[in-house]
Amino acid sequence: MGEDVAYRLHFTAQDLARTRIADKAMPFLELHIAMRAVQSRTRRATLDAWRRSVDARLTAPARMALSLVPVVGYAQSLFPPTCAGDPEELPDRVLATPRAEIRAQMSAIAEVQPVPSWTRRLADDRALLKQLGIELRGLYDHLLGPYWANIEGLFAQDRTVRAQQWLTGGVERVLAEANPRWMRWDPPVLEIKMVNGAQHDHMLEGQGVLLHPSALCDRTIIDYEVQPQPVITYPACSDDPLRRMAVLTPERARARPGGAVAALLGQTRSSVLNVIAEHAGCSTKELADLAGVAPASASEHATVLREAGLIHTVRHRNTVRHSPTDLGIGLLGLG
């Protein structure tokens, strides 16, 4: 990476101890990335079909909301992308943004790039602010709603890989292998290549970082101002491009396992295997919910499938994650 590296995070032993991987995909963060991506013309092979699909449904007010987050440059953030939350909360969160904060953000952005003229009314026009929150909620439904299960599945698959790396090489192996194209671990510094060429050295001072695999981003993004620790977003499963390309395809109705598989394994167990194949990295609780069985039953079926070599299971802290093996995928005819 060498001369291209622009952003350097300096770790201490305490930072490494406090570094962790996000528990689940962040809807606000993925929405923020999607709002940029839908307006861009990059990654055409991967994203153009999705862009055409959502473009036909975008209303004029929705396009106004999109203009808050330009393809490049700073974005007016009425919903902090890296904060936890549910899309249903977006209208209330936007409406609750303090006027002084809106003015400060708009003033800071206007100093470095043009801003939409209508945004000058945001701080004082409550009706406009309320409508904007509703439109942002609608954008989630249009841009991400039909694909959210796929996004969660890719997130879970990447998280499973990182858990395996953590078990065999610790947090330093995760930092080294999460996104080698855009990040390089040179102990005790994590070097991140920045598109805008910004130069910066950031001392973490015991905060550590939160790693968030994203289904939509194509590089490393860092938010170092968020509390309680900076968030590093990187492409989930960057070594599985076909799976990434399929994320923005509406989730297919779950196919019933073939008769031969059901006859071999039994209907319930073959359904459990099918769920694991479609939701790689799912926990036992998630498996139970998706398969419509009790958690104890899901655990029992997973044990039998694992012993048969059809799935593998990774334990991380108090949670186990199940993914299909090549044998399991082949048995279902998905390979």
Secondary structure, DSSP 8 states (H G I E B T S, - for coil): -GGGEEEEEE--HHHHHH-EE-SS--HHHHHHHHHHHHH---SHHHHHHHHHHHHTT--HHHHHHHTTS-SSS----SS-TTS---GGGHHHHHHTS-HHHHHHHHHHHHTTS---GGGGGTTT-HHHHHHHHHHHHHHHHHHTGGGHHHHHHHHHHHHHHHHHHHHHHHHHHHHHHS-TTTEEEETTEEEEE-TT---EEEE-TT---EEEEESS-SS-EEE-SSSSS-EEEEETTTT-HHHHHHTTS---------HHHHHHH-HHHHHHHHHHHHSTTEEHHHHHHHHTS-HHHHHHHHHHHHHTTSEEEEEETTEEEEEE-HHHHHHTT--
